[in-house]
Amino acid sequence: MGSLNVYSVLVVLFLTCGAVMATKENDRIIKENNCETKMGLPCVLEAFMSIFEAGSNSNKCCGELVVLRKVCHSALVKRTLENPLFKDLTAATIIAKSIQTWNNCLALIDSPSPSA
């Protein structure tokens, strides 16, 4: 019985340390790449809504998102998911929407503009 309690404590400790390490890793990526300064607030809100709610991104905001780079985009989404305010969201669904938003923006930026 005692070994079961020790095992339970080790599992909780491992999971807690893993979550703290993930948070620190995302924060490190965000800081090293100046991720929080590369997009204007209107585009940050637009991207946030397309991932966490519903909506699409404009050409302008897709351009800013692509300049942000995928490493920043992913770290910012993961850090947002670590916030207790978003604890009820399914991480897999949000990450899938994040990837979809990224891919949609790449396609929008890479597609030729319609001629006038």
N, CA, C and O atoms as a GROMACS GRO file, in nm:
protein
  464
    1MET      N    1   0.082  -0.119   0.000
    1MET     CA    2   0.000   0.000   0.000
    1MET      C    3   0.087   0.125   0.000
    1MET      O    4   0.055   0.223  -0.068
    2GLY      N    5   0.197   0.122   0.077
    2GLY     CA    6   0.287   0.236   0.084
    2GLY      C    7   0.351   0.264  -0.051
    2GLY      O    8   0.373   0.380  -0.086
    3SER      N    9   0.383   0.157  -0.126
    3SER     CA   10   0.448   0.179  -0.256
    3SER      C   11   0.352   0.245  -0.355
    3SER      O   12   0.395   0.319  -0.443
    4LEU      N   13   0.223   0.219  -0.341
    4LEU     CA   14   0.124   0.283  -0.428
    4LEU      C   15   0.120   0.434  -0.403
    4LEU      O   16   0.111   0.512  -0.497
    5ASN      N   17   0.128   0.474  -0.277
    5ASN     CA   18   0.130   0.617  -0.243
    5ASN      C   19   0.256   0.684  -0.296
    5ASN      O   20   0.249   0.795  -0.348
    6VAL      N   21   0.370   0.619  -0.284
    6VAL     CA   22   0.495   0.673  -0.336
    6VAL      C   23   0.486   0.688  -0.487
    6VAL      O   24   0.528   0.788  -0.544
    7TYR      N   25   0.430   0.587  -0.552
    7TYR     CA   26   0.414   0.591  -0.697
    7TYR      C   27   0.323   0.707  -0.737
    7TYR      O   28   0.352   0.779  -0.832
    8SER      N   29   0.214   0.725  -0.664
    8SER     CA   30   0.121   0.834  -0.694
    8SER      C   31   0.188   0.969  -0.679
    8SER      O   32   0.170   1.057  -0.763
    9VAL      N   33   0.266   0.986  -0.575
    9VAL     CA   34   0.338   1.112  -0.553
    9VAL      C   35   0.438   1.136  -0.665
    9VAL      O   36   0.450   1.248  -0.713
   10LEU      N   37   0.508   1.032  -0.710
   10LEU     CA   38   0.605   1.046  -0.818
   10LEU      C   39   0.537   1.085  -0.949
   10LEU      O   40   0.588   1.168  -1.024
   11VAL      N   41   0.422   1.027  -0.976
   11VAL     CA   42   0.348   1.060  -1.099
   11VAL      C   43   0.304   1.206  -1.095
   11VAL      O   44   0.320   1.278  -1.194
   12VAL      N   45   0.249   1.252  -0.983
   12VAL     CA   46   0.205   1.390  -0.970
   12VAL      C   47   0.325   1.484  -0.983
   12VAL      O   48   0.316   1.586  -1.051
   13LEU      N   49   0.436   1.450  -0.920
   13LEU     CA   50   0.557   1.532  -0.929
   13LEU      C   51   0.607   1.540  -1.072
   13LEU      O   52   0.644   1.648  -1.119
   14PHE      N   53   0.608   1.427  -1.142
   14PHE     CA   54   0.653   1.424  -1.281
   14PHE      C   55   0.563   1.511  -1.369
   14PHE      O   56   0.613   1.589  -1.450
   15LEU      N   57   0.432   1.498  -1.354
   15LEU     CA   58   0.338   1.577  -1.434
   15LEU      C   59   0.350   1.725  -1.404
   15LEU      O   60   0.345   1.808  -1.495
   16THR      N   61   0.367   1.760  -1.277
   16THR     CA   62   0.381   1.900  -1.239
   16THR      C   63   0.510   1.959  -1.296
   16THR      O   64   0.509   2.069  -1.351
   17CYS      N   65   0.620   1.886  -1.283
   17CYS     CA   66   0.747   1.934  -1.337
   17CYS      C   67   0.740   1.948  -1.488
   17CYS      O   68   0.794   2.043  -1.544
   18GLY      N   69   0.673   1.856  -1.555
   18GLY     CA   70   0.659   1.863  -1.700
   18GLY      C   71   0.581   1.986  -1.741
   18GLY      O   72   0.617   2.052  -1.839
   19ALA      N   73   0.475   2.019  -1.669
   19ALA     CA   74   0.395   2.138  -1.701
   19ALA      C   75   0.475   2.265  -1.677
   19ALA      O   76   0.467   2.358  -1.757
   20VAL      N   77   0.552   2.269  -1.569
   20VAL     CA   78   0.634   2.387  -1.540
   20VAL      C   79   0.742   2.402  -1.646
   20VAL      O   80   0.770   2.513  -1.690
   21MET      N   81   0.804   2.291  -1.686
   21MET     CA   82   0.908   2.297  -1.788
   21MET      C   83   0.850   2.344  -1.922
   21MET      O   84   0.915   2.421  -1.993
   22ALA      N   85   0.730   2.298  -1.956
   22ALA     CA   86   0.666   2.341  -2.080
   22ALA      C   87   0.638   2.491  -2.077
   22ALA      O   88   0.660   2.560  -2.176
   23THR      N   89   0.591   2.541  -1.963
   23THR     CA   90   0.565   2.684  -1.948
   23THR      C   91   0.693   2.762  -1.964
   23THR      O   92   0.696   2.863  -2.036
   24LYS      N   93   0.799   2.719  -1.899
   24LYS     CA   94   0.927   2.789  -1.908
   24LYS      C   95   0.981   2.785  -2.050
   24LYS      O   96   1.037   2.884  -2.097
   25GLU      N   97   0.964   2.674  -2.119
   25GLU     CA   98   1.012   2.662  -2.257
   25GLU      C   99   0.936   2.759  -2.348
   25GLU      O  100   0.999   2.827  -2.430
   26ASN      N  101   0.806   2.767  -2.336
   26ASN     CA  102   0.727   2.861  -2.416
   26ASN      C  103   0.768   3.005  -2.385
   26ASN      O  104   0.784   3.086  -2.477
   27ASP      N  105   0.784   3.037  -2.258
   27ASP     CA  106   0.826   3.172  -2.220
   27ASP      C  107   0.964   3.205  -2.276
   27ASP      O  108   0.988   3.318  -2.320
   28ARG      N  109   1.055   3.109  -2.276
   28ARG     CA  110   1.190   3.129  -2.330
   28ARG      C  111   1.183   3.158  -2.480
   28ARG      O  112   1.248   3.251  -2.529
   29ILE      N  113   1.106   3.079  -2.551
   29ILE     CA  114   1.090   3.098  -2.696
   29ILE      C  115   1.032   3.237  -2.725
   29ILE      O  116   1.080   3.308  -2.814
   30ILE      N  117   0.930   3.273  -2.650
   30ILE     CA  118   0.863   3.402  -2.671
   30ILE      C  119   0.960   3.517  -2.644
   30ILE      O  120   0.965   3.614  -2.720
   31LYS      N  121   1.037   3.506  -2.536
   31LYS     CA  122   1.132   3.613  -2.501
   31LYS      C  123   1.246   3.622  -2.603
   31LYS      O  124   1.278   3.731  -2.650
   32GLU      N  125   1.307   3.508  -2.636
   32GLU     CA  126   1.422   3.508  -2.727
   32GLU      C  127   1.387   3.559  -2.867
   32GLU      O  128   1.471   3.617  -2.935
   33ASN      N  129   1.263   3.537  -2.910
   33ASN     CA  130   1.222   3.576  -3.044
   33ASN      C  131   1.141   3.706  -3.047
   33ASN      O  132   1.089   3.744  -3.152
   34ASN      N  133   1.132   3.774  -2.933
   34ASN     CA  134   1.053   3.898  -2.923
   34ASN      C  135   0.914   3.880  -2.983
   34ASN      O  136   0.863   3.968  -3.054
   35CYS      N  137   0.853   3.768  -2.954
   35CYS     CA  138   0.724   3.732  -3.015
   35CYS      C  139   0.612   3.830  -2.984
   35CYS      O  140   0.523   3.852  -3.066
   36GLU      N  141   0.615   3.890  -2.866
   36GLU     CA  142   0.503   3.974  -2.824
   36GLU      C  143   0.506   4.114  -2.886
   36GLU      O  144   0.414   4.193  -2.864
   37THR      N  145   0.610   4.144  -2.963
   37THR     CA  146   0.621   4.279  -3.020
   37THR      C  147   0.608   4.279  -3.172
   37THR      O  148   0.623   4.385  -3.234
   38LYS      N  149   0.580   4.165  -3.233
   38LYS     CA  150   0.583   4.155  -3.379
   38LYS      C  151   0.449   4.173  -3.447
   38LYS      O  152   0.443   4.180  -3.570
   39MET      N  153   0.341   4.180  -3.371
   39MET     CA  154   0.208   4.197  -3.430
   39MET      C  155   0.138   4.312  -3.361
   39MET      O  156   0.151   4.331  -3.240
   40GLY      N  157   0.062   4.389  -3.438
   40GLY     CA  158  -0.020   4.494  -3.380
   40GLY      C  159  -0.139   4.435  -3.307
   40GLY      O  160  -0.184   4.325  -3.338
   41LEU      N  161  -0.189   4.509  -3.209
   41LEU     CA  162  -0.301   4.460  -3.128
   41LEU      C  163  -0.423   4.420  -3.210
   41LEU      O  164  -0.482   4.316  -3.181
   42PRO      N  165  -0.465   4.497  -3.312
   42PRO     CA  166  -0.582   4.454  -3.390
   42PRO      C  167  -0.562   4.316  -3.455
   42PRO      O  168  -0.655   4.236  -3.460
   43CYS      N  169  -0.441   4.290  -3.503
   43CYS     CA  170  -0.415   4.160  -3.566
   43CYS      C  171  -0.402   4.048  -3.463
   43CYS      O  172  -0.439   3.934  -3.489
   44VAL      N  173  -0.348   4.082  -3.346
   44VAL     CA  174  -0.342   3.983  -3.238
   44VAL      C  175  -0.484   3.939  -3.202
   44VAL      O  176  -0.511   3.820  -3.189
   45LEU      N  177  -0.574   4.036  -3.188
   45LEU     CA  178  -0.713   4.005  -3.153
   45LEU      C  179  -0.781   3.925  -3.264
   45LEU      O  180  -0.857   3.832  -3.238
   46GLU      N  181  -0.754   3.962  -3.389
   46GLU     CA  182  -0.813   3.891  -3.502
   46GLU      C  183  -0.765   3.745  -3.506
   46GLU      O  184  -0.845   3.653  -3.525
   47ALA      N  185  -0.635   3.725  -3.487
   47ALA     CA  186  -0.581   3.588  -3.486
   47ALA      C  187  -0.636   3.509  -3.368
   47ALA      O  188  -0.672   3.392  -3.382
   48PHE      N  189  -0.643   3.574  -3.252
   48PHE     CA  190  -0.697   3.509  -3.132
   48PHE      C  191  -0.840   3.462  -3.157
   48PHE      O  192  -0.875   3.348  -3.125
   49MET      N  193  -0.922   3.549  -3.215
   49MET     CA  194  -1.061   3.514  -3.242
   49MET      C  195  -1.071   3.399  -3.341
   49MET      O  196  -1.158   3.313  -3.328
   50SER      N  197  -0.984   3.397  -3.441
   50SER     CA  198  -0.992   3.289  -3.541
   50SER      C  199  -0.953   3.155  -3.481
   50SER      O  200  -0.995   3.050  -3.531
   51ILE      N  201  -0.872   3.157  -3.376
   51ILE     CA  202  -0.827   3.032  -3.314
   51ILE      C  203  -0.919   2.991  -3.198
   51ILE      O  204  -0.960   2.875  -3.190
   52PHE      N  205  -0.951   3.084  -3.110
   52PHE     CA  206  -1.023   3.052  -2.988
   52PHE      C  207  -1.173   3.070  -2.998
   52PHE      O  208  -1.246   3.022  -2.912
   53GLU      N  209  -1.221   3.138  -3.100
   53GLU     CA  210  -1.364   3.157  -3.119
   53GLU      C  211  -1.399   3.113  -3.261
   53GLU      O  212  -1.390   2.995  -3.293
   54ALA      N  213  -1.438   3.206  -3.344
   54ALA     CA  214  -1.467   3.179  -3.485
   54ALA      C  215  -1.436   3.306  -3.563
   54ALA      O  216  -1.454   3.417  -3.514
   55GLY      N  217  -1.390   3.288  -3.682
   55GLY     CA  218  -1.359   3.404  -3.764
   55GLY      C  219  -1.246   3.373  -3.860
   55GLY      O  220  -1.195   3.261  -3.865
   56SER      N  221  -1.210   3.473  -3.937
   56SER     CA  222  -1.102   3.455  -4.033
   56SER      C  223  -1.004   3.571  -4.019
   56SER      O  224  -1.032   3.668  -3.947
   57ASN      N  225  -0.892   3.561  -4.086
   57ASN     CA  226  -0.790   3.665  -4.080
   57ASN      C  227  -0.782   3.741  -4.210
   57ASN      O  228  -0.795   3.683  -4.318
   58SER      N  229  -0.762   3.870  -4.200
   58SER     CA  230  -0.746   3.955  -4.318
   58SER      C  231  -0.607   3.933  -4.379
   58SER      O  232  -0.519   3.874  -4.316
   59ASN      N  233  -0.590   3.981  -4.500
   59ASN     CA  234  -0.458   3.974  -4.565
   59ASN      C  235  -0.352   4.042  -4.478
   59ASN      O  236  -0.243   3.988  -4.459
   60LYS      N  237  -0.386   4.160  -4.427
   60LYS     CA  238  -0.290   4.236  -4.345
   60LYS      C  239  -0.247   4.155  -4.224
   60LYS      O  240  -0.128   4.144  -4.194
   61CYS      N  241  -0.343   4.098  -4.153
   61CYS     CA  242  -0.311   4.023  -4.031
   61CYS      C  243  -0.242   3.891  -4.062
   61CYS      O  244  -0.158   3.845  -3.985
   62CYS      N  245  -0.278   3.829  -4.174
   62CYS     CA  246  -0.205   3.708  -4.214
   62CYS      C  247  -0.059   3.741  -4.242
   62CYS      O  248   0.031   3.665  -4.208
   63GLY      N  249  -0.038   3.857  -4.304
   63GLY     CA  250   0.099   3.901  -4.329
   63GLY      C  251   0.177   3.918  -4.200
   63GLY      O  252   0.292   3.875  -4.190
   64GLU      N  253   0.115   3.980  -4.101
   64GLU     CA  254   0.180   3.997  -3.970
   64GLU      C  255   0.202   3.863  -3.901
   64GLU      O  256   0.305   3.844  -3.836
   65LEU      N  257   0.108   3.772  -3.913
   65LEU     CA  258   0.122   3.640  -3.852
   65LEU      C  259   0.238   3.564  -3.914
   65LEU      O  260   0.314   3.499  -3.842
   66VAL      N  261   0.252   3.570  -4.044
   66VAL     CA  262   0.361   3.499  -4.111
   66VAL      C  263   0.496   3.561  -4.074
   66VAL      O  264   0.594   3.489  -4.056
   67VAL      N  265   0.501   3.693  -4.062
   67VAL     CA  266   0.624   3.760  -4.018
   67VAL      C  267   0.658   3.718  -3.874
   67VAL      O  268   0.775   3.707  -3.838
   68LEU      N  269   0.557   3.696  -3.794
   68LEU     CA  270   0.575   3.650  -3.656
   68LEU      C  271   0.654   3.519  -3.652
   68LEU      O  272   0.733   3.496  -3.560
   69ARG      N  273   0.633   3.435  -3.750
   69ARG     CA  274   0.695   3.303  -3.765
   69ARG      C  275   0.620   3.199  -3.682
   69ARG      O  276   0.561   3.228  -3.578
   70LYS      N  277   0.625   3.078  -3.732
   70LYS     CA  278   0.549   2.969  -3.672
   70LYS      C  279   0.594   2.938  -3.529
   70LYS      O  280   0.511   2.903  -3.445
   71VAL      N  281   0.723   2.950  -3.502
   71VAL     CA  282   0.772   2.919  -3.368
   71VAL      C  283   0.707   3.011  -3.264
   71VAL      O  284   0.670   2.966  -3.155
   72CYS      N  285   0.693   3.139  -3.298
   72CYS     CA  286   0.626   3.233  -3.206
   72CYS      C  287   0.477   3.203  -3.198
   72CYS      O  288   0.419   3.200  -3.089
   73HIS      N  289   0.416   3.181  -3.313
   73HIS     CA  290   0.273   3.151  -3.318
   73HIS      C  291   0.240   3.033  -3.227
   73HIS      O  292   0.148   3.040  -3.146
   74SER      N  293   0.315   2.926  -3.241
   74SER     CA  294   0.290   2.804  -3.161
   74SER      C  295   0.314   2.829  -3.013
   74SER      O  296   0.233   2.786  -2.930
   75ALA      N  297   0.422   2.897  -2.979
   75ALA     CA  298   0.453   2.922  -2.837
   75ALA      C  299   0.348   3.010  -2.773
   75ALA      O  300   0.309   2.987  -2.658
   76LEU      N  301   0.300   3.111  -2.845
   76LEU     CA  302   0.198   3.199  -2.789
   76LEU      C  303   0.065   3.126  -2.768
   76LEU      O  304  -0.002   3.147  -2.667
   77VAL      N  305   0.028   3.040  -2.863
   77VAL     CA  306  -0.096   2.962  -2.847
   77VAL      C  307  -0.082   2.867  -2.729
   77VAL      O  308  -0.174   2.856  -2.647
   78LYS      N  309   0.031   2.799  -2.719
   78LYS     CA  310   0.051   2.705  -2.607
   78LYS      C  311   0.051   2.777  -2.473
   78LYS      O  312  -0.005   2.727  -2.376
   79ARG      N  313   0.114   2.894  -2.468
   79ARG     CA  314   0.115   2.970  -2.342
   79ARG      C  315  -0.026   3.015  -2.306
   79ARG      O  316  -0.063   3.014  -2.189
   80THR      N  317  -0.105   3.054  -2.404
   80THR     CA  318  -0.243   3.093  -2.378
   80THR      C  319  -0.321   2.975  -2.320
   80THR      O  320  -0.400   2.992  -2.227
   81LEU      N  321  -0.298   2.856  -2.374
   81LEU     CA  322  -0.368   2.738  -2.324
   81LEU      C  323  -0.329   2.705  -2.180
   81LEU      O  324  -0.405   2.638  -2.109
   82GLU      N  325  -0.212   2.749  -2.135
   82GLU     CA  326  -0.168   2.725  -1.998
   82GLU      C  327  -0.237   2.817  -1.899
   82GLU      O  328  -0.233   2.793  -1.778
   83ASN      N  329  -0.300   2.924  -1.948
   83ASN     CA  330  -0.370   3.019  -1.863
   83ASN      C  331  -0.494   2.953  -1.804
   83ASN      O  332  -0.572   2.892  -1.878
   84PRO      N  333  -0.514   2.964  -1.674
   84PRO     CA  334  -0.632   2.903  -1.611
   84PRO      C  335  -0.766   2.948  -1.670
   84PRO      O  336  -0.864   2.875  -1.661
   85LEU      N  337  -0.770   3.066  -1.730
   85LEU     CA  338  -0.895   3.113  -1.792
   85LEU      C  339  -0.940   3.023  -1.906
   85LEU      O  340  -1.058   3.020  -1.941
   86PHE      N  341  -0.846   2.949  -1.965
   86PHE     CA  342  -0.877   2.864  -2.080
   86PHE      C  343  -0.874   2.716  -2.046
   86PHE      O  344  -0.861   2.632  -2.135
   87LYS      N  345  -0.884   2.683  -1.917
   87LYS     CA  346  -0.873   2.544  -1.873
   87LYS      C  347  -0.983   2.453  -1.927
   87LYS      O  348  -0.965   2.332  -1.936
   88ASP      N  349  -1.097   2.511  -1.964
   88ASP     CA  350  -1.208   2.430  -2.012
   88ASP      C  351  -1.199   2.401  -2.162
   88ASP      O  352  -1.280   2.325  -2.215
   89LEU      N  353  -1.104   2.459  -2.230
   89LEU     CA  354  -1.089   2.436  -2.374
   89LEU      C  355  -1.013   2.306  -2.399
   89LEU      O  356  -0.926   2.267  -2.320
   90THR      N  357  -1.045   2.241  -2.507
   90THR     CA  358  -0.973   2.119  -2.545
   90THR      C  359  -0.848   2.160  -2.621
   90THR      O  360  -0.856   2.218  -2.729
   91ALA      N  361  -0.733   2.131  -2.562
   91ALA     CA  362  -0.605   2.173  -2.621
   91ALA      C  363  -0.588   2.121  -2.763
   91ALA      O  364  -0.541   2.194  -2.850
   92ALA      N  365  -0.625   1.997  -2.786
   92ALA     CA  366  -0.607   1.939  -2.920
   92ALA      C  367  -0.688   2.015  -3.024
   92ALA      O  368  -0.641   2.036  -3.136
   93THR      N  369  -0.809   2.057  -2.989
   93THR     CA  370  -0.894   2.133  -3.082
   93THR      C  371  -0.833   2.270  -3.109
   93THR      O  372  -0.830   2.314  -3.224
   94ILE      N  373  -0.785   2.337  -3.006
   94ILE     CA  374  -0.726   2.470  -3.022
   94ILE      C  375  -0.598   2.461  -3.104
   94ILE      O  376  -0.576   2.545  -3.192
   95ILE      N  377  -0.515   2.362  -3.078
   95ILE     CA  378  -0.392   2.347  -3.155
   95ILE      C  379  -0.425   2.317  -3.301
   95ILE      O  380  -0.358   2.368  -3.391
   96ALA      N  381  -0.527   2.236  -3.326
   96ALA     CA  382  -0.568   2.208  -3.464
   96ALA      C  383  -0.617   2.336  -3.532
   96ALA      O  384  -0.584   2.360  -3.648
   97LYS      N  385  -0.694   2.419  -3.461
   97LYS     CA  386  -0.741   2.546  -3.518
   97LYS      C  387  -0.624   2.641  -3.540
   97LYS      O  388  -0.623   2.719  -3.635
   98SER      N  389  -0.526   2.635  -3.451
   98SER     CA  390  -0.407   2.718  -3.465
   98SER      C  391  -0.330   2.680  -3.592
   98SER      O  392  -0.286   2.768  -3.667
   99ILE      N  393  -0.314   2.552  -3.616
   99ILE     CA  394  -0.245   2.504  -3.736
   99ILE      C  395  -0.325   2.542  -3.860
   99ILE      O  396  -0.268   2.584  -3.961
  100GLN      N  397  -0.457   2.528  -3.852
  100GLN     CA  398  -0.543   2.565  -3.965
  100GLN      C  399  -0.530   2.714  -3.995
  100GLN      O  400  -0.521   2.754  -4.111
  101THR      N  401  -0.530   2.797  -3.892
  101THR     CA  402  -0.513   2.942  -3.911
  101THR      C  403  -0.380   2.972  -3.976
  101THR      O  404  -0.372   3.052  -4.070
  102TRP      N  405  -0.274   2.908  -3.928
  102TRP     CA  406  -0.140   2.928  -3.985
  102TRP      C  407  -0.139   2.889  -4.133
  102TRP      O  408  -0.092   2.964  -4.218
  103ASN      N  409  -0.192   2.770  -4.164
  103ASN     CA  410  -0.193   2.722  -4.302
  103ASN      C  411  -0.279   2.811  -4.393
  103ASN      O  412  -0.241   2.838  -4.507
  104ASN      N  413  -0.393   2.856  -4.342
  104ASN     CA  414  -0.478   2.946  -4.420
  104ASN      C  415  -0.406   3.077  -4.451
  104ASN      O  416  -0.414   3.129  -4.562
  105CYS      N  417  -0.334   3.129  -4.353
  105CYS     CA  418  -0.260   3.253  -4.375
  105CYS      C  419  -0.146   3.233  -4.474
  105CYS      O  420  -0.123   3.318  -4.560
  106LEU      N  421  -0.076   3.122  -4.463
  106LEU     CA  422   0.030   3.094  -4.561
  106LEU      C  423  -0.026   3.088  -4.701
  106LEU      O  424   0.031   3.144  -4.795
  107ALA      N  425  -0.139   3.020  -4.716
  107ALA     CA  426  -0.201   3.010  -4.848
  107ALA      C  427  -0.246   3.146  -4.899
  107ALA      O  428  -0.232   3.177  -5.018
  108LEU      N  429  -0.301   3.228  -4.810
  108LEU     CA  430  -0.347   3.361  -4.848
  108LEU      C  431  -0.230   3.450  -4.891
  108LEU      O  432  -0.239   3.524  -4.989
  109ILE      N  433  -0.122   3.442  -4.818
  109ILE     CA  434  -0.003   3.524  -4.848
  109ILE      C  435   0.066   3.476  -4.976
  109ILE      O  436   0.116   3.557  -5.054
  110ASP      N  437   0.068   3.345  -4.996
  110ASP     CA  438   0.136   3.287  -5.113
  110ASP      C  439   0.054   3.296  -5.241
  110ASP      O  440   0.109   3.284  -5.351
  111SER      N  441  -0.077   3.317  -5.228
  111SER     CA  442  -0.161   3.320  -5.350
  111SER      C  443  -0.145   3.455  -5.421
  111SER      O  444  -0.130   3.559  -5.357
  112PRO      N  445  -0.148   3.451  -5.554
  112PRO     CA  446  -0.135   3.577  -5.629
  112PRO      C  447  -0.257   3.666  -5.608
  112PRO      O  448  -0.370   3.618  -5.594
  113SER      N  449  -0.233   3.795  -5.605
  113SER     CA  450  -0.344   3.891  -5.588
  113SER      C  451  -0.426   3.898  -5.716
  113SER      O  452  -0.370   3.893  -5.826
  114PRO      N  453  -0.557   3.908  -5.704
  114PRO     CA  454  -0.640   3.923  -5.823
  114PRO      C  455  -0.608   4.058  -5.891
  114PRO      O  456  -0.592   4.159  -5.823
  115SER      N  457  -0.601   4.057  -6.021
  115SER     CA  458  -0.570   4.181  -6.091
  115SER      C  459  -0.693   4.270  -6.095
  115SER      O  460  -0.807   4.223  -6.099
  116ALA      N  461  -0.668   4.399  -6.095
  116ALA     CA  462  -0.779   4.495  -6.090
  116ALA      C  463  -0.838   4.519  -6.227
  116ALA      O  464  -0.932   4.597  -6.241
   0.00000   0.00000   0.00000
